[in-house]
Amino acid sequence: MLLSLTGVLLSPIERPPCMRCRTRMNLASIAPRPDHSEKRTFKCPKCHFIETVVVPDPIRSEEINRLADNVKPPE
């Protein structure tokens, strides 16, 4: 697990395989977006291919909202 600057545990970021040479890519940068998602840029250490993906905010994802809607207080 990784720690953020605030000390909160973060899950590791999955490193995708390069589309050109299939080598595991390295995370080059993370940029926040106005909609609370993240723009993640990956770079291949072998062929230098660059790939950018947008990842939704996990706190505001539909899956989290669905789980939260099903939580009920103890009776």
C-alpha positions in Angstrom: 0.0 0.0 0.0 1.1 3.6 -0.7 0.6 6.5 1.6 -0.6 9.9 0.4 0.7 13.2 1.7 -2.2 13.2 4.2 -1.3 9.7 5.5 -4.4 8.0 4.0 -3.7 4.6 2.6 -4.0 4.5 -1.2 -4.5 1.4 -3.3 -1.7 0.8 -5.9 -2.3 2.1 -9.4 -2.4 -0.7 -11.9 0.2 -0.3 -14.6 -1.1 -1.3 -18.0 0.9 -3.2 -20.6 2.2 -1.2 -23.5 0.0 -1.4 -26.6 3.1 -1.6 -28.8 5.6 -3.9 -27.1 3.5 -5.4 -24.1 6.1 -4.1 -21.5 4.5 -3.0 -18.2 4.2 0.8 -18.4 5.4 3.3 -15.7 3.1 6.0 -14.3 4.5 9.3 -15.5 2.0 11.8 -14.1 -1.4 12.2 -12.4 -3.4 15.3 -13.0 -6.7 16.1 -11.3 -9.7 17.1 -13.4 -12.6 19.5 -12.6 -15.0 16.6 -12.4 -12.9 15.0 -9.6 -11.5 12.3 -12.0 -7.8 11.8 -12.6 -5.9 12.0 -15.9 -3.1 9.4 -15.6 -0.2 9.3 -18.1 1.8 6.2 -18.5 5.1 5.8 -20.4 6.7 2.6 -21.7 10.3 2.3 -20.5 11.2 0.1 -23.5 9.7 1.8 -26.6 8.7 5.2 -25.0 5.0 4.9 -26.1 2.8 7.2 -24.0 -0.8 6.4 -23.0 -3.2 8.6 -21.1 -6.3 7.4 -19.4 -9.0 9.1 -17.4 -10.0 7.4 -14.1 -13.3 8.4 -12.3 -13.2 9.4 -8.7 -13.6 6.2 -6.7 -15.5 8.0 -3.9 -18.1 9.2 -6.4 -18.3 6.1 -8.5 -21.7 4.4 -9.2 -20.5 1.2 -7.4 -19.7 3.1 -4.2 -23.1 5.0 -4.4 -24.9 1.7 -4.9 -23.2 0.1 -1.9 -23.9 3.2 0.2 -27.6 3.1 -0.7 -27.8 -0.5 0.6 -26.2 0.3 4.0 -28.8 0.4 6.7 -28.4 1.2 10.4 -28.5 -1.7 12.8 -31.9 -2.5 14.2 
